[in-house]
């Protein structure tokens, strides 16, 4: 998708998740911190360097526990 920087790309991501009945999606190089348009899914963000990070998008009906932060080796 070359980044989710526009409302149209967010709409396409949301529709893809719903149409394919995706339970969990992992995104990398995320620069956006608002995923509220993806209804019925919960988003967990990890901001990385230069405001680029990762995102875990999971269906709200699933139970998610034990999410811990992590540190890069050498920190």
TAWO-V444414 format. One record per helix or strand. SS is the DSSP state (hx for helix, st for strand). FROM is the first residue (numbers start at 0). TO is the last residue. If there is no record, write none. Layout:
ss:SS from:FROM to:TO
ss:SS from:FROM to:TO
//
This chain:
ss:hx from:6 to:18
ss:st from:23 to:29
ss:st from:40 to:45
ss:hx from:48 to:50
ss:st from:52 to:58
//
